[in-house]
Amino acid sequence: KFRLTITCLDLIAEHSKHKVWLKSSAEMSYLYGNNVLKSSMARITEGTPVNAGVVVFSMSDVPLGFGVSARATEDCRKLDPHSIVVLHQADIGEYLRNEAEIG
């Protein structure tokens, strides 16, 4: 049973090829464990394919978590605002949500 946790976020963010930046109004939703919708996304790196690992950043370039792209960059332009763009895997809010399991 191997599961990547949020403790590796700094390392992943430093070396990631694919990134998504969230609008400031959507950060809390992501930190509560929700997926990233197109309406929440401020920008995405060009050439991000489907099913690629992506790091999710705030607009001030603070890494918030990571996930898997549900759509390619090219597809994102045509999506409706409520479509899922990134599937949530882990975020920096996990420590608070899973405090009982961690400690």
Secondary structure, DSSP 8 states (H G I E B T S, - for coil): -----GGGHHHHHHH-S-EEEE-GGGHHHHHTT--EEGGGEEEE-TT--TT-EEEEE-TTS-EEEEEEESS-HHHHTTS-TTSEEEEEEEETTHHHHTHHHH-
